[in-house]
Amino acid sequence: MAGWNPWHGCHRISEGCRHCYVFRMDSHYGRISDAVHKNRDFDLPVRKNRDGSYKIPSGEEVYTCFTSDFFLEDADPWREAAWQMIAQRQDLHFLMITKRIHRFGQCIPPDWGKGYPNVTICCTIENQDQADFRLPFYRAAPICHKQLVCSPLLGPIDLSPYLGDWVDRLTVGGESGSEARLCRYEWILDLRRQCMLRGIPFRFMQTGARFERDGRVYWIPRKFQHSQAKKAGLDYL
């Protein structure tokens, strides 16, 4: 697994952004997240070592643009060059998560067609309002590999109008950080049920910091949020 952040910084656009980890980290280091800039590692996918081999070796999954949004308006001048590198490195698989799937149609390269086979685009939804807004765009978009990410999960979500065999996987998680909003176990279970009815792989990624189960609210330290989710044994397929 490799990481590639061609640009850094973002702008909040929905409730899921309120306690964004990027803003939280930048605040800790005195950086302004709204000041979007292209990173020095912009060309990382095509950089080579002295022996001529790529710095990111063949076969890696590349977590792409995890300190911004690949479809951010500010990145419009840089995205074409980023797509060209992604197209060049067909031996890598690029995974990106977006809250701006509504901009997808105006941000793809001319040769996109039905999608690049080496790209997974995940659409994140945090509540019912965003599910109803984003998923019609996402379902219709020509993308080879699609995954839904309900994180931070801020309420119950009915995905039944949208789920189908076009979804590769659904991942769910609560919110982290000292100001984290509540995530309820019953919401997780219901999303799992919806996935099981459609035969869609389901992953419970993390509990979040404030997690309610059976009427009791737990404060879970960051280092245990993934392991506690795994212990629940809810992953499906």
C-alpha positions as CSV (number, residue, x, y, z in Angstrom):
1,M,0.0,0.0,0.0
2,A,1.3,3.4,-0.9
3,G,0.1,7.0,-0.4
4,W,-0.1,9.8,-3.0
5,N,-1.4,13.2,-2.1
6,P,-0.9,15.3,-5.3
7,W,-2.4,18.4,-3.5
8,H,-3.3,19.3,0.0
9,G,-6.1,21.2,1.6
10,C,-9.9,21.3,1.1
11,H,-13.1,23.2,1.9
12,R,-15.9,21.9,4.1
13,I,-19.1,21.2,2.1
14,S,-21.3,19.0,4.3
15,E,-21.9,17.8,7.9
16,G,-19.3,15.0,7.4
17,C,-16.6,17.6,7.0
18,R,-17.3,19.4,10.3
19,H,-14.5,17.6,12.3
20,C,-12.4,16.5,9.3
21,Y,-9.1,14.9,10.3
22,V,-7.2,17.0,7.7
23,F,-8.3,20.2,9.3
24,R,-7.6,18.7,12.7
25,M,-4.0,17.8,11.8
26,D,-3.3,21.0,10.0
27,S,-4.5,23.0,13.0
28,H,-2.1,21.1,15.2
29,Y,0.8,22.1,13.0
30,G,-0.5,25.7,12.5
31,R,-1.5,25.2,8.8
32,I,-4.5,26.6,7.1
33,S,-6.5,23.8,5.4
34,D,-8.4,26.1,3.2
35,A,-5.2,27.2,1.5
36,V,-5.1,24.5,-1.2
37,H,-1.7,23.8,-2.7
38,K,0.0,21.3,-5.0
39,N,2.4,19.1,-3.2
40,R,6.1,18.5,-3.9
41,D,5.3,14.8,-4.4
42,F,2.8,15.7,-7.2
43,D,4.7,13.4,-9.7
44,L,5.3,10.6,-7.2
45,P,3.6,7.8,-9.3
46,V,6.1,8.4,-12.2
47,R,9.2,9.1,-10.1
48,K,12.1,6.7,-10.5
49,N,15.0,5.5,-8.5
50,R,18.6,5.8,-9.7
51,D,18.4,2.3,-11.2
52,G,15.4,3.3,-13.3
53,S,12.7,1.5,-11.3
54,Y,9.6,3.3,-10.1
55,K,9.6,4.6,-6.6
56,I,6.1,3.0,-6.2
57,P,6.6,-0.6,-7.3
58,S,4.3,-2.4,-9.6
59,G,1.2,-4.0,-8.0
60,E,0.8,-1.5,-5.2
61,E,-2.6,0.0,-4.2
62,V,-2.2,3.7,-4.0
63,Y,-4.3,5.7,-1.5
64,T,-4.9,8.8,-3.6
65,C,-5.6,12.4,-2.4
66,F,-6.4,11.5,1.3
67,T,-5.5,15.0,2.5
68,S,-7.9,16.7,0.0
69,D,-10.6,15.7,-2.5
70,F,-9.5,14.7,-6.0
71,F,-12.5,16.5,-7.5
72,L,-11.9,19.8,-5.5
73,E,-12.5,22.9,-7.6
74,D,-9.2,24.4,-6.6
75,A,-7.4,21.4,-8.2
76,D,-8.9,21.8,-11.6
77,P,-5.7,23.2,-13.1
78,W,-3.7,20.2,-11.9
79,R,-6.1,17.3,-12.4
80,E,-5.4,16.6,-16.0
81,A,-1.7,15.9,-15.3
82,A,-2.7,13.7,-12.4
83,W,-5.0,11.7,-14.7
84,Q,-2.1,11.3,-17.1
85,M,0.1,9.7,-14.5
86,I,-2.7,7.4,-13.4
87,A,-3.2,6.3,-17.0
88,Q,0.5,5.8,-17.4
89,R,0.8,3.5,-14.3
90,Q,-1.7,0.8,-15.3
91,D,0.4,-1.5,-13.1
92,L,-0.9,0.3,-10.0
93,H,-4.4,0.6,-8.6
94,F,-5.5,4.0,-7.4
95,L,-8.1,4.4,-4.7
96,M,-9.7,7.7,-4.0
97,I,-12.6,8.9,-1.7
98,T,-14.7,11.9,-2.6
99,K,-17.6,14.0,-1.3
100,R,-17.8,15.8,-4.7
101,I,-19.1,13.1,-6.9
102,H,-21.5,15.7,-8.3
103,R,-18.4,17.2,-10.1
104,F,-17.3,13.9,-11.6
105,G,-18.6,14.5,-15.1
106,Q,-16.7,17.7,-15.5
107,C,-13.4,16.3,-14.1
108,I,-12.7,13.2,-16.1
109,P,-10.1,13.0,-18.9
110,P,-11.1,12.7,-22.6
111,D,-10.1,9.0,-22.8
112,W,-12.0,8.0,-19.6
113,G,-14.7,6.0,-21.5
114,K,-16.4,3.6,-19.1
115,G,-13.6,4.2,-16.6
116,Y,-10.0,3.4,-16.0
117,P,-9.7,-0.2,-14.8
118,N,-7.0,0.7,-12.4
119,V,-9.1,3.3,-10.5
120,T,-11.6,2.8,-7.6
121,I,-13.6,5.8,-6.7
122,C,-15.4,5.7,-3.4
123,C,-18.3,8.0,-2.6
124,T,-18.7,9.0,1.0
125,I,-22.1,9.6,2.6
126,E,-22.7,10.5,6.2
127,N,-26.4,10.8,6.5
128,Q,-29.7,10.4,4.5
129,D,-29.5,13.8,3.0
130,Q,-26.2,13.2,1.4
131,A,-27.2,9.7,0.3
132,D,-30.1,11.1,-1.5
133,F,-28.0,13.9,-3.1
134,R,-24.8,12.0,-4.0
135,L,-25.9,8.5,-4.9
136,P,-27.9,9.3,-8.0
137,F,-24.8,10.9,-9.5
138,Y,-22.6,8.1,-8.3
139,R,-24.8,5.3,-9.5
140,A,-25.0,6.8,-13.0
141,A,-21.3,7.6,-13.3
142,P,-19.1,5.5,-15.6
143,I,-16.7,4.0,-13.0
144,C,-15.2,0.5,-13.2
145,H,-14.9,0.1,-9.4
146,K,-17.3,1.7,-6.9
147,Q,-17.3,1.5,-3.1
148,L,-19.6,3.3,-0.7
149,V,-18.1,4.8,2.5
150,C,-20.5,5.7,5.3
151,S,-18.0,7.5,7.5
152,P,-18.4,9.4,9.6
153,L,-21.8,7.8,10.1
154,L,-24.0,10.5,11.7
155,G,-27.4,8.8,11.5
156,P,-29.4,6.0,10.2
157,I,-29.3,5.7,6.4
158,D,-31.7,3.8,4.1
159,L,-29.8,2.8,1.0
160,S,-32.5,0.5,-0.3
161,P,-33.4,2.8,-3.2
162,Y,-29.8,2.7,-4.4
163,L,-28.0,-0.5,-3.6
164,G,-27.3,-3.0,-6.4
165,D,-24.6,-5.0,-8.0
166,W,-22.9,-1.8,-9.1
167,V,-21.5,-1.5,-5.5
168,D,-18.3,-3.4,-4.9
169,R,-18.3,-2.9,-1.1
170,L,-19.8,-0.7,1.7
171,T,-17.5,0.5,4.5
172,V,-18.9,2.0,7.7
173,G,-17.2,3.9,10.5
174,G,-17.8,6.4,13.3
175,E,-16.2,9.8,13.8
176,S,-12.8,10.2,15.5
177,G,-11.4,13.1,17.5
178,S,-12.2,14.9,20.7
179,E,-15.4,16.5,19.3
180,A,-16.7,13.3,17.6
181,R,-20.4,12.9,17.2
182,L,-22.2,9.8,18.4
183,C,-22.3,6.7,16.3
184,R,-24.9,4.0,17.2
185,Y,-24.4,0.3,16.9
186,E,-28.0,-0.1,15.6
187,W,-27.1,2.1,12.5
188,I,-24.2,-0.2,11.7
189,L,-26.3,-3.3,12.0
190,D,-29.0,-1.9,9.8
191,L,-26.5,-1.0,7.0
192,R,-25.1,-4.5,7.3
193,R,-28.6,-6.0,7.0
194,Q,-29.2,-3.9,3.8
195,C,-25.9,-5.2,2.3
196,M,-26.6,-8.8,3.2
197,L,-30.0,-8.6,1.4
198,R,-28.2,-7.5,-1.8
199,G,-25.1,-9.7,-1.4
200,I,-22.8,-6.7,-1.1
201,P,-19.6,-7.0,0.9
202,F,-19.7,-5.0,4.2
203,R,-16.9,-3.8,6.4
204,F,-17.2,-2.2,9.8
205,M,-14.0,-0.2,9.8
206,Q,-14.0,1.7,13.1
207,T,-16.2,2.5,16.0
208,G,-15.4,6.2,16.2
209,A,-14.7,7.9,19.5
210,R,-18.3,8.1,20.8
211,F,-20.1,4.8,20.3
212,E,-23.5,3.8,21.6
213,R,-24.5,0.1,22.1
214,D,-27.5,-1.2,24.0
215,G,-28.2,2.2,25.4
216,R,-24.7,2.8,26.8
217,V,-22.3,5.3,25.4
218,Y,-18.6,4.4,25.3
219,W,-15.6,6.8,24.8
220,I,-13.1,4.7,22.7
221,P,-9.5,5.9,22.4
222,R,-8.3,6.3,18.8
223,K,-5.9,3.3,19.1
224,F,-8.7,0.9,19.8
225,Q,-11.4,2.1,17.4
226,H,-10.3,-0.2,14.6
227,S,-9.7,-3.3,16.8
228,Q,-13.0,-2.9,18.6
229,A,-14.8,-2.7,15.3
230,K,-13.0,-5.9,14.1
231,K,-14.0,-7.7,17.4
232,A,-17.6,-7.1,16.6
233,G,-17.3,-9.6,13.8
234,L,-19.7,-7.8,11.5
235,D,-17.7,-8.0,8.3
236,Y,-19.6,-9.8,5.5
237,L,-18.2,-11.6,2.5
